[in-house]
Amino acid sequence: MEPFLSRDGKYLFFNNSNDPRVNTNLHWATRIDDLTFQYKGEIQGVNTNALEGVPSMDRNSVFYFVSNRSYDQTASTIYRALF
């Protein structure tokens, strides 16, 4: 769900589900050819027991995503990391 293809076309980012009963985590895959991607698994260092979704990346390989992990404490929902 909520797929994002990196601007260089090398990486596909997505989450596994938006069902509130499921722990929604971010996953990634690498491009093999125009129609095929190799699944690499969950994105390490990003996922928690909270919801993570809506992956994106800028041209400088800064990875962005939404998470409600600390909303009650900080009111933050947007997170970033260097991919």
Sequence and secondary structure as in RCSB ss.txt:
>XXXX:A:sequence
MEPFLSRDGKYLFFNNSNDPRVNTNLHWATRIDDLTFQYKGEIQGVNTNALEGVPSMDRNSVFYFVSNRSYDQTA
STIYRALF
>XXXX:A:secstr
   EE TTSSEEEEES   TTS   EEEEEEEETTEEEEEEE TTT  SS EEEEEE TT EEEEEE TTHHHH 
  EEEEE 
